[in-house]
Amino acid sequence: MASSNRQEYLILLALWLMVFAASAQVIIIAPILPQIGAALDIGEGLQGLLVPAYAFMLSVFALITGPISDKIGRRKILLYGSAGMTVALFLHGFVYDFTSLLLVRAAAGAAGGVLSGASVAYVGDYFPYKRRGWANGWVMSGIAFGQILGIPLGKLLADWINFRWPFLMFCFVMAAALFLIWWRVPQPDVQRDSRRLSVSRALRSYGHLLRRTDTSAAVASYFLMFFSIGAYVIFLPTWLEVELGVTGEQIALLFLVGGLANVVASPAAGTLSDRIGRKPLIVWSCHALGFLMLITTYAVLGFFSAAFLFAIAMITVGMRISPLQSLLTALVPDHERGLLMSLAVAIGQIGIGLGSLVAGIMYVDLGYLSNTILGAVTIMAMALLVQYAVPEPDPKPSAEARSVPASAKGDDAVGGAPASAPPK
């Protein structure tokens, strides 16, 4: 049992480091854009292309990778994706103009697409359904730690040395994740897709998922979740600074407080969802966040009230993400799990992009109140969709993932070390 627990913790650590580095290297772009623009002589208009280039490549490669991961196994995808991200982040240290930076950001987006659904799908492969909330909660807390630790450290490195160093720092973290994945993360013994890979078959498979009521509703809920985040969060700092006089330093502290709240909530919510089910937490957190969005412009009077409300909002976000991801992993059989998670991630990226775009138009014409209403309506729609269209699967022993000794996996061997099976 002790060996089995140690194996689980090493797997979670490897996935956590991967999620930490992959998410932080995305978020760090916003606070260091001034340094990037000054160092490479990039105007604000061109700076705005860096984020869409990353998101576009992530969406495309997520869709490409989904069926491949179901065919060749999640471990290889984790290795390829983390290796690609390590190289892409390392190349940030050699960019010299806008074009070179755009290319390496696109390369990082491609690697992010390979990794995007793989960590959640791996948790679905390795851990039984009754423990996936706990596992996903800890893995996804890497995003919040990236916000708490990675972003301040990255900003300091950019200020003290230059903008390249935050990416190099995350490169070292991703390299550590790559080593741990190679050394201690096995390929779970789950059913793989035995059919021949082709573009036409992948398109048919995605079409099949979109025609199914439960999986299409799950993907739509992912879209609505990220759309609401884009609608509500993108212009929150601008509104706080322009309308309420909150300083830039206080905005940074605001996101630090929110990240700490998310770190506490995400693992706790994952564990709780293992006990009471995923849907109650998802639906309740959506209603709570919708209410907080609606009262934002009335309840927030300055920094302290903003920090309190934002912390509560981030708790509701943490209570929703890991249960939703765990729910999605059980809607399809093993050999379609990568397909569904990659589709959900790609649609989610579209959601946050559209949410940000619509929020910008509404903010200019109607003010931030319209953003809060849009975000609230969208997240309430997600609650209704999950409540009435996404089923809560019953965990079945036959569906539980298992790991077998690495020696039986051929080219999936884990550094020559045997992998122990997770507890049933």
C-alpha positions in Angstrom: 0.0 0.0 0.0 2.8 2.4 0.9 4.5 1.7 -2.5 1.1 2.3 -4.3 0.6 5.6 -2.5 4.1 6.7 -3.3 3.5 5.9 -7.0 0.3 8.0 -6.9 2.0 11.0 -5.3 4.8 10.9 -7.9 2.3 10.8 -10.7 0.4 13.7 -9.2 3.6 15.7 -8.7 4.6 15.2 -12.3 1.2 16.3 -13.6 1.1 19.2 -11.1 4.5 20.5 -12.3 3.4 20.2 -15.9 0.1 22.1 -15.2 2.0 24.7 -13.2 4.5 25.5 -15.9 2.1 25.3 -18.8 -0.5 27.6 -17.2 1.9 30.1 -15.7 3.7 30.6 -19.0 0.4 31.7 -20.5 -0.6 34.0 -17.7 2.8 35.7 -17.5 2.3 37.3 -20.9 -0.1 40.0 -19.7 2.0 41.5 -16.9 5.3 41.5 -18.9 3.9 42.8 -22.2 5.3 46.3 -21.6 8.8 44.8 -21.2 8.3 42.7 -24.3 7.1 45.7 -26.4 10.0 47.9 -25.2 12.7 45.2 -25.7 11.6 44.1 -29.2 10.1 47.4 -30.4 6.6 45.8 -30.8 3.6 48.2 -30.9 0.5 47.5 -28.9 -1.4 46.4 -32.0 1.1 43.6 -32.7 1.3 42.7 -29.0 -2.4 41.8 -29.1 -1.6 39.0 -31.6 0.5 37.0 -29.2 -2.4 35.6 -27.2 -4.6 34.7 -30.1 -1.7 33.0 -31.9 -1.2 30.8 -28.9 -4.9 30.1 -28.4 -5.4 29.2 -32.0 -2.5 26.7 -32.1 -3.6 25.2 -28.8 -7.1 24.6 -30.1 -5.9 23.1 -33.4 -3.4 20.7 -31.8 -5.8 19.7 -29.0 -8.2 18.5 -31.7 -5.4 16.7 -33.5 -4.0 15.1 -30.4 -7.3 13.8 -28.9 -7.7 10.8 -31.2 -4.0 10.1 -31.3 -3.8 9.9 -27.5 -6.6 7.3 -27.5 -4.6 5.3 -30.1 -1.1 5.4 -28.7 -1.7 6.0 -25.0 -1.7 9.0 -22.7 1.9 8.5 -21.4 3.5 9.0 -24.8 1.4 12.2 -25.3 2.5 13.5 -22.0 6.1 12.9 -22.9 5.8 14.4 -26.4 3.9 17.4 -25.1 6.1 18.2 -22.2 9.2 17.7 -24.3 7.8 20.1 -27.0 6.8 22.7 -24.3 10.3 22.5 -22.8 11.9 23.2 -26.1 9.5 26.0 -27.0 10.0 27.7 -23.7 13.8 27.4 -24.1 13.6 29.0 -27.5 12.0 32.1 -25.8 15.5 32.9 -24.7 16.7 33.5 -28.2 13.8 35.6 -29.7 15.0 38.9 -31.3 11.9 40.5 -33.0 8.1 40.2 -33.2 8.2 37.4 -35.8 10.5 35.2 -33.9 8.5 35.7 -30.7 5.2 35.0 -32.5 6.6 31.7 -33.9 7.8 30.5 -30.5 4.5 31.4 -28.9 2.7 29.5 -31.6 5.1 26.5 -30.9 4.2 26.8 -27.2 0.5 26.8 -28.1 1.0 23.7 -30.2 2.7 21.9 -27.3 -0.1 23.3 -25.0 -2.6 21.7 -27.3 -0.9 18.4 -27.0 -0.9 18.6 -23.2 -4.3 20.3 -22.7 -6.5 17.4 -22.3 -3.9 14.8 -21.6 -3.5 15.4 -17.8 -7.2 15.1 -17.1 -7.5 12.1 -19.5 -4.6 10.5 -17.7 -6.3 10.9 -14.3 -9.4 9.4 -15.8 -7.3 6.4 -17.1 -5.3 5.8 -13.9 -7.6 6.6 -11.0 -11.0 5.0 -10.3 -14.0 7.3 -10.7 -14.6 7.5 -7.0 -11.1 9.1 -6.5 -10.8 11.3 -9.7 -12.1 14.4 -8.0 -9.4 14.2 -5.4 -6.7 13.6 -8.0 -8.0 16.3 -10.4 -8.3 18.8 -7.6 -4.6 18.5 -6.7 -3.4 18.5 -10.3 -5.5 21.6 -11.2 -4.3 23.4 -8.1 -1.1 23.8 -10.2 -2.9 26.6 -12.1 -3.6 28.5 -8.9 0.0 28.1 -7.7 1.2 29.4 -11.1 -0.9 32.5 -10.3 0.5 32.8 -6.8 4.1 31.9 -7.2 4.9 31.7 -10.9 3.6 35.1 -11.9 5.2 37.2 -9.2 8.5 35.5 -9.7 8.3 35.8 -13.4 7.5 39.5 -13.2 10.4 40.0 -10.9 12.8 38.2 -13.3 11.4 40.3 -16.2 12.0 43.5 -14.2 15.4 42.6 -12.9 16.9 40.9 -16.0 14.7 40.8 -19.1 11.4 39.3 -20.4 13.0 36.1 -21.6 13.9 34.8 -18.1 10.3 34.0 -16.9 10.0 31.6 -19.8 13.3 30.1 -19.1 12.3 29.6 -15.5 9.1 27.7 -16.6 11.3 25.8 -19.0 13.3 24.3 -16.1 10.0 23.4 -14.3 8.6 21.7 -17.4 11.9 19.8 -17.9 11.5 18.5 -14.3 8.0 17.4 -15.1 9.3 15.7 -18.3 11.9 13.8 -16.3 9.3 12.7 -13.7 6.9 11.6 -16.4 9.6 9.5 -18.1 10.8 8.1 -14.8 7.7 7.3 -12.8 4.5 7.8 -14.8 3.3 4.5 -16.3 0.9 3.9 -19.2 -2.4 2.7 -17.5 -3.8 -0.6 -18.7 -6.9 0.8 -20.4 -8.6 0.0 -23.6 -7.1 1.9 -26.6 -8.6 2.7 -29.9 -7.7 -0.1 -32.2 -9.0 1.5 -35.4 -6.8 3.1 -38.0 -6.0 6.8 -37.5 -7.2 9.1 -40.3 -8.6 12.7 -40.6 -11.9 11.5 -41.8 -12.4 9.1 -39.0 -11.3 11.7 -36.4 -13.9 14.1 -37.8 -16.6 11.4 -37.7 -15.6 10.6 -34.1 -15.9 14.3 -33.1 -19.2 14.5 -35.0 -20.5 11.5 -33.1 -19.6 13.1 -29.7 -21.4 16.3 -30.8 -24.5 14.4 -31.8 -24.8 12.7 -28.4 -26.9 14.6 -25.9 -24.7 14.0 -22.9 -21.3 14.7 -24.5 -22.5 17.6 -26.5 -24.0 19.1 -23.3 -20.7 18.5 -21.5 -18.7 20.3 -24.2 -21.2 23.1 -24.3 -20.9 23.5 -20.5 -17.1 23.8 -21.0 -17.8 26.6 -23.6 -20.2 28.4 -21.3 -17.8 28.2 -18.3 -14.9 29.7 -20.2 -17.1 32.3 -22.0 -18.3 33.5 -18.6 -14.7 33.8 -17.3 -13.8 35.8 -20.4 -16.8 38.1 -20.0 -16.3 38.8 -16.3 -12.6 38.7 -15.6 -10.9 40.4 -18.6 -12.2 43.9 -17.9 -12.4 43.6 -14.1 -8.9 45.1 -13.5 -9.7 47.9 -16.0 -12.9 48.8 -14.2 -11.3 48.7 -10.8 -8.5 51.0 -11.9 -10.5 53.5 -14.0 -13.7 53.7 -11.9 -12.5 52.9 -8.3 -8.9 54.0 -8.4 -7.4 50.6 -7.5 -3.7 50.6 -8.2 -1.7 48.2 -10.3 0.0 46.8 -7.2 -3.4 46.2 -5.6 -4.6 44.4 -8.7 -1.6 42.1 -8.5 -2.5 41.5 -4.8 -6.1 40.9 -5.8 -5.1 38.0 -8.1 -2.7 36.7 -5.4 -5.6 36.5 -2.9 -7.8 34.9 -5.6 -5.1 32.3 -6.3 -4.8 31.4 -2.7 -8.5 30.9 -2.4 -8.5 28.7 -5.5 -5.6 26.6 -4.1 -7.6 25.9 -0.9 -10.9 25.2 -2.8 -9.8 23.0 -5.7 -8.5 19.9 -3.8 -11.2 20.2 -1.1 -13.9 20.4 -3.8 -12.4 17.4 -5.7 -12.4 15.3 -2.5 -16.0 16.4 -1.6 -17.2 15.6 -5.1 -15.9 12.1 -4.7 -18.3 11.7 -1.7 -21.5 13.6 -2.7 -21.3 13.5 -6.5 -20.0 16.0 -9.1 -23.2 17.6 -10.3 -24.3 19.1 -6.9 -21.0 21.0 -6.5 -20.9 22.1 -10.2 -24.5 23.4 -10.1 -24.2 25.1 -6.7 -20.9 26.8 -7.6 -22.4 28.1 -10.9 -25.3 29.7 -9.0 -23.0 31.2 -6.4 -20.7 32.7 -9.0 -23.6 34.0 -11.0 -24.9 35.8 -7.9 -21.4 37.2 -7.2 -21.1 38.5 -10.7 -24.5 40.3 -10.5 -23.6 42.1 -7.3 -20.1 43.0 -8.3 -20.7 46.6 -9.4 -22.9 47.3 -6.4 -20.9 45.5 -3.6 -17.4 46.5 -4.7 -16.5 49.9 -3.4 -12.7 49.7 -3.3 -9.8 47.3 -3.0 -10.8 45.4 0.2 -14.3 44.7 -0.9 -13.0 43.7 -4.4 -10.4 41.3 -2.8 -13.1 39.7 -0.6 -15.6 39.2 -3.5 -12.9 38.0 -5.9 -11.6 35.5 -3.3 -15.1 34.1 -2.9 -15.5 34.0 -6.7 -12.3 32.0 -7.1 -13.5 29.6 -4.5 -16.6 28.9 -6.6 -14.3 28.5 -9.7 -12.2 26.0 -7.8 -15.3 24.1 -6.6 -16.4 23.6 -10.2 -13.4 22.8 -12.4 -12.1 19.5 -10.9 -15.6 18.0 -10.5 -16.6 19.0 -14.0 -13.4 17.4 -15.4 -13.9 14.3 -13.4 -17.5 14.1 -14.7 -16.4 14.4 -18.3 -13.8 11.6 -18.0 -16.6 9.1 -17.1 -19.0 10.0 -20.0 -17.1 8.0 -22.6 -15.1 4.7 -22.6 -11.4 4.6 -22.2 -10.6 4.8 -25.9 -12.6 8.0 -26.4 -11.5 9.9 -23.3 -8.8 11.8 -25.0 -11.1 12.7 -27.9 -13.7 14.2 -25.5 -11.3 16.1 -23.3 -9.5 17.6 -26.3 -12.8 18.6 -27.9 -13.8 20.2 -24.6 -10.5 22.1 -24.2 -10.6 23.4 -27.8 -14.2 24.6 -27.4 -13.3 26.2 -24.1 -10.6 28.2 -25.8 -13.1 29.4 -28.3 -15.4 30.3 -25.4 -12.9 32.4 -23.5 -11.9 34.2 -26.8 -15.5 35.0 -27.7 -16.3 36.0 -24.2 -13.4 38.4 -24.1 -14.3 39.8 -27.5 -18.0 40.4 -26.6 -17.0 41.8 -23.2 -14.8 44.4 -24.9 -17.6 45.6 -27.2 -20.1 45.7 -24.4 -17.6 47.4 -22.0 -17.0 50.2 -24.4 -20.7 50.8 -25.2 -22.4 49.9 -21.9 -19.9 49.7 -19.1 -18.7 46.9 -16.9 -22.2 46.2 -15.5 -23.1 44.7 -18.8 -20.0 42.4 -18.5 -21.2 41.2 -15.1 -24.7 40.5 -16.4 -23.4 38.6 -19.4 -21.1 36.5 -17.3 -23.9 35.7 -14.8 -26.4 34.7 -17.5 -23.8 32.5 -19.1 -22.8 30.7 -15.9 -26.4 30.2 -14.9 -27.0 28.7 -18.3 -24.2 26.3 -17.6 -25.8 25.3 -14.3 -29.1 24.4 -16.1 -27.2 22.5 -18.8 -25.3 20.4 -16.3 -28.3 19.8 -14.1 -30.6 18.6 -16.9 -28.5 17.3 -19.8 -25.3 15.9 -18.3 -25.7 12.6 -16.4 -23.9 11.6 -13.2 -22.3 8.3 -14.1 -22.4 5.4 -11.6 -18.9 4.2 -10.9 -18.5 0.6 -12.1 -15.6 -1.6 -11.1 -15.1 -2.8 -14.6 -14.5 0.8 -15.8 -11.8 1.5 -13.2 -8.4 2.2 -14.7 -5.5 -0.1 -13.8 -1.8 0.1 -14.1 0.4 -2.9 -15.0 4.1 -3.4 -14.5 6.1 -1.3 -17.0 7.9 -4.4 -18.1 4.7 -5.6 -19.7 4.3 -2.4 -21.7 7.1 -2.7 -24.2 8.0 0.8 -25.5 5.9 2.3 -22.7 8.4 1.2 -20.0 8.9 3.7 -17.2 12.6 4.0 -16.8 12.9 0.2 -16.2 10.9 0.5 -12.9 7.7 -1.4 -12.3 4.5 0.5 -11.8 2.2 -0.5 -9.1 -1.6 -0.6 -9.5 -3.8 2.0 -8.0 -5.9 0.9 -5.1 -9.4 -0.3 -6.0 
